[in-house]
Amino acid sequence: METFNINTDINPPFCLSSIMEENTNKFWECLKIPAAMVVVLWLIHGFQLVTGMNLGQLGVYPRSWQGIIGIFTAPFIHDDLSHLLSNSVPLFALSGIIIYFYQSVAIRSMLMIYVLTGLAVWLLARPVYHIGASGVVYGLVAFIFWNGIFRRNVKSIVLALIVMFFYSGMFAGIVPNQKGISWESHLYGGLVGIFASFFYKSEIEEDEIEEAPSWANEVEDPNRPFFLPRDVFEQTKAERIAAEMERRRIEQERHRLEQERRRLEQERREARDRGSDGWVRDDTL
């Protein structure tokens, strides 16, 4: 009897453990930028608490050259700890979702939301100092939600539903004339998020590319019978009715021509059976 050894050192190229390890590494990599942003927010606020300085003048002051710097600095300035905490959690979670699931457009879309939200507030908002990252947060929420509408794939729709479930209450933040709340930042941030979602909708991720179905490359047999015409579902109702009427007309015309052919054949047969004297020959005994 012959014996042989099986090499158990060879691992399948796409084994489950390697896939899980790769996804885990990607997950932690995608959290680095959100974590860095939140750390910067807390360091700046800690600086304010330690030094007693008020950095509110670094916010956006609309239509003022002195306040234009707030377009870039306002998202990092917060009034108190509750204001900072209420923005830190969604900023971390939403930016992490965007970087993980929309990696090819994540940085560009987030920068667009960051800059255009501040610019819109500077151009259109009330002449008071606007601070906080809430405008950016509203932009991120809108970006994820509207991706589900513009991209229309399973991943984007599921993410949109998740965001709507957790952050649907944020819509109240765009109601005007709320004391102590920059509703303009919320509104313009949401609108910029919608614009960013529409602007990048055609840049789909690798996992969003639809694979061709198994039957797509099959060679169709031209002689194979089908119950319905092959283009029946590509026609409108009016076109199908017109096609059916035309089919019936052609069928009736074919039936009429067949009857005419049989009548002429019968006449020719009778003509051959007639004698020269006009009598019909009868060969029966």
Number of C-alpha atoms within 10 A of each C-alpha: 2 3 4 5 5 6 7 6 6 7 9 8 8 8 9 10 9 13 12 11 11 11 13 12 11 13 16 11 13 19 17 13 15 19 17 11 16 18 13 12 22 18 13 15 22 13 14 17 13 9 9 9 10 14 18 17 17 22 27 32 26 24 16 12 11 13 21 21 18 26 24 17 20 25 24 22 25 26 14 11 13 10 14 20 15 12 21 21 13 19 23 19 15 20 24 23 20 22 23 18 19 21 16 16 18 18 15 13 23 21 13 18 29 23 15 22 28 32 22 19 28 28 15 13 21 15 15 13 18 32 27 24 28 25 29 30 30 29 33 31 25 23 28 29 23 23 24 20 15 17 19 14 14 11 14 21 19 15 19 20 15 14 17 16 10 10 13 12 9 13 12 11 17 19 13 12 10 11 7 7 17 24 23 23 31 26 22 25 32 25 20 27 32 22 19 26 26 16 12 18 17 10 12 14 12 10 10 16 9 8 8 8 7 7 8 9 8 7 7 9 7 6 6 6 8 7 5 8 8 8 8 12 10 9 11 10 11 9 12 15 12 12 14 12 12 12 12 12 12 12 12 12 12 12 12 12 12 12 12 12 12 12 12 12 12 11 12 11 11 12 12 10 15 13 11 8 6 9 9 13 12 9 6 4 3
